[in-house]
Amino acid sequence: MLMNRKYHLLLLLFALLTGLGVEYSPVFGEFFNPVQIQKDPVRENQILYNGKLWSNLYTNVKGDQFLFSKSYLPGSLTISGKTYKNLNINFDIYNDEVMIPKNDGTILQLNKEMVDSFTLVYEFKTYSFRNTQADSLPGIKGFVNILYNGKSALYLKYKKELDILAVDDKYDLFFQTHKIYLVKGSTVVQVSNKSDLLKSFPEEKASLKAFIKKNRVKISRKVPESFIPVIRYYDSISK
């Protein structure tokens, strides 16, 4: 009986010690503490295992292909209608892929056809993304950041592109861009400025111009959220 207790205590001590150890990630080439990563989704949530192992193909490119940070960001995932919270997520906006880490240091690239939506928290702000693939919206493909969703909607599509041999004529460079989409019924329009926005609402153009002037609304592509007050006002006066 005493031996059994000692054996169980030794097993518990071993589990605690190994759970607090530092492991090496062969993907990013850096050390990490597995306690900082969520429990292995392969064991706990089989639906999250619907994907493939990811490897970094751009180690020789300056910068990285991820949104906000190459480090994992806290967030949630909704896959095939089921939501998983308190996950660590990375969003590759060059390839439009979502990844989660495993405890063995590898990374799982999720089957994006099954990913309905996800969130990321960065600098105390929550960003919500949806997969537009099922909507078949013309001109939009993949994951978009939902800036506004009312009668109309405003989506932001993040993208990274490669500038070939941009650094010392030796190295390629990642640079980030974005596109802003207004969804009005079944119509999708890419907007970049006030003129684009007003053209999208010809039936209320005069009212919107008056609203912009009265409230001194500044619309800028550099600040995609600046389009929201005008779209929200349109939704409030449209039938």
Backbone hydrogen bonds, N-H to C=O, Kabsch-Sander energy under -0.5 kcal/mol:
donor,donor_aa,acceptor,acceptor_aa,energy
5,R,1,M,-1.8
6,K,2,L,-2.2
7,Y,3,M,-2.5
8,H,4,N,-2.4
9,L,5,R,-2.4
10,L,6,K,-2.4
11,L,7,Y,-2.1
12,L,8,H,-2.3
13,L,9,L,-2.6
14,F,10,L,-2.4
15,A,11,L,-2.2
16,L,12,L,-2.3
17,L,13,L,-2.4
18,T,14,F,-2.6
19,G,15,A,-1.8
20,L,16,L,-0.8
20,L,17,L,-0.7
21,G,18,T,-0.9
23,E,32,F,-2.4
25,S,30,E,-2.5
27,V,105,G,-0.6
29,G,25,S,-1.7
30,E,25,S,-0.8
32,F,23,E,-2.4
36,Q,33,N,-2.1
37,I,34,P,-1.2
43,R,40,D,-0.9
44,E,40,D,-1.7
45,N,41,P,-2.3
48,L,45,N,-1.8
49,Y,46,Q,-1.3
50,N,47,I,-1.2
51,G,49,Y,-1.9
52,K,109,Q,-2.4
54,W,107,I,-3.3
57,L,55,S,-0.7
61,V,58,Y,-1.4
62,K,172,D,-2.7
67,L,91,F,-2.1
69,S,67,L,-2.5
73,L,89,I,-3.0
75,G,87,L,-2.1
76,S,119,T,-0.8
77,L,84,Y,-2.5
78,T,117,S,-2.8
79,I,77,L,-0.5
79,I,82,K,-3.0
80,S,114,M,-2.3
82,K,79,I,-2.3
84,Y,77,L,-3.5
87,L,75,G,-2.5
89,I,73,L,-3.0
90,N,99,M,-2.2
92,D,90,N,-0.6
92,D,97,E,-2.5
93,I,65,Q,-1.6
93,I,91,F,-0.9
94,Y,65,Q,-1.0
96,D,92,D,-1.0
97,E,92,D,-2.1
99,M,90,N,-2.8
100,I,108,L,-1.9
102,K,106,T,-2.5
105,G,102,K,-1.7
107,I,54,W,-0.6
108,L,100,I,-3.0
109,Q,52,K,-3.6
109,Q,107,I,-0.6
110,L,98,V,-2.5
110,L,108,L,-0.7
111,N,50,N,-2.3
112,K,110,L,-1.1
114,M,111,N,-2.1
115,V,111,N,-0.6
116,D,78,T,-2.6
116,D,114,M,-0.7
117,S,78,T,-1.5
118,F,129,F,-1.9
119,T,76,S,-2.2
120,L,127,Y,-2.1
121,V,74,P,-2.3
122,Y,120,L,-0.6
122,Y,125,K,-2.8
125,K,122,Y,-1.4
127,Y,120,L,-3.3
127,Y,125,K,-0.5
129,F,118,F,-3.1
130,R,144,V,-2.1
131,N,116,D,-2.5
132,T,130,R,-0.7
132,T,142,G,-2.6
134,A,131,N,-0.5
135,D,132,T,-0.8
136,S,132,T,-1.1
136,S,133,Q,-0.5
137,L,132,T,-0.7
140,I,137,L,-1.6
144,V,130,R,-2.1
145,N,156,L,-3.2
146,I,128,S,-2.9
146,I,144,V,-0.5
147,L,145,N,-0.8
147,L,154,L,-2.4
148,Y,154,L,-1.6
150,G,152,S,-3.6
153,A,183,V,-2.1
154,L,148,Y,-2.6
155,Y,181,Y,-2.9
156,L,145,N,-2.4
157,K,179,K,-2.9
158,Y,156,L,-0.7
159,K,177,T,-2.3
160,K,93,I,-0.8
161,E,175,F,-2.8
163,D,161,E,-0.5
163,D,173,L,-3.1
164,I,162,L,-0.8
166,A,163,D,-1.3
166,A,171,Y,-0.5
167,V,171,Y,-2.4
168,D,166,A,-0.7
169,D,165,L,-0.5
170,K,167,V,-2.5
171,Y,167,V,-2.2
173,L,163,D,-2.0
174,F,62,K,-2.4
175,F,161,E,-2.2
177,T,159,K,-3.5
179,K,157,K,-1.8
181,Y,155,Y,-3.0
182,L,189,V,-3.4
183,V,153,A,-2.9
183,V,181,Y,-0.5
184,K,182,L,-0.6
184,K,187,T,-2.9
185,G,151,K,-0.6
185,G,183,V,-0.5
187,T,184,K,-2.0
189,V,182,L,-2.7
191,V,180,I,-2.2
191,V,189,V,-0.5
197,L,193,N,-1.9
198,L,194,K,-2.6
199,K,195,S,-2.1
200,S,196,D,-1.0
200,S,197,L,-0.6
201,F,198,L,-1.2
204,E,201,F,-1.4
205,K,202,P,-0.8
208,L,204,E,-2.4
209,K,205,K,-2.3
210,A,206,A,-2.0
211,F,207,S,-2.1
212,I,208,L,-2.6
213,K,209,K,-2.2
214,K,210,A,-2.8
215,N,211,F,-2.3
216,R,212,I,-0.6
216,R,213,K,-0.6
217,V,212,I,-1.9
219,I,217,V,-0.6
220,S,218,K,-0.5
220,S,223,V,-0.6
223,V,220,S,-1.1
226,S,223,V,-2.5
227,F,224,P,-1.6
228,I,225,E,-1.3
231,I,227,F,-1.7
232,R,228,I,-3.0
233,Y,229,P,-2.0
234,Y,230,V,-2.3
235,D,231,I,-2.4
236,S,232,R,-1.5
237,I,233,Y,-1.3
237,I,234,Y,-0.7
238,S,234,Y,-1.9
